[in-house]
């Protein structure tokens, strides 16, 4: 057993532990932090497989952008997770069954990809290029149309998210930018001329004498 094999088992064990804690942690922030740990270990495994581009993309995109945004939203909203945990064990058997079926389907589909004895030997000329360049050539030549379809789907998702966010609400205050541009100085600021000397306030009136005291 060499060093790479030992590192693979270590990163895999930490990855499985972090993935298990993502779904079992009671706090949402803790679950997000365990997900960051899982992403880091997955990136390390990809580095061992000499997939440097995928590893760096996982760290920069998911850990550096998506998870930071997710943590910001979770900490800002302060979601009460106790309400979502009600009835967890009631639906656990069905959820576990669906998870096992998905895992078996993925294993059935990906099992042929691990048979390296049937793979064609790599070209010696292609070995001179880096992984990023080879990935770019493969994506933008053989998979150009699927890439464009995925880009269109992402664009539609972005437009739909913006449309749902910008819907008119009765309790929201809306300012028309056109009205702001047409506003004049007289509409924004009103100057009032005040005298330089302010009159002293008049002395308060003396209290009325007590009738009984005056009679005495």
Secondary structure, DSSP 8 states (H G I E B T S, - for coil): --HHHHHHHHHHHHHHHHHHHHHH-SSHHHHHHHHHHHHHHHHHHHHHTT-HHHHHHIIIIIIIIIHHHHHHHHHHHT--TTTTTTTHHHHHHHHHHHHHHHHHHHHHHHGGGG-GGGS----TTGGGS-HHHHHHHHHTTTSHHHHHHHHHHHHHHHHHHHHHHT---TTS----HHHHHH--HHHH-------SS-------------HHHHH-
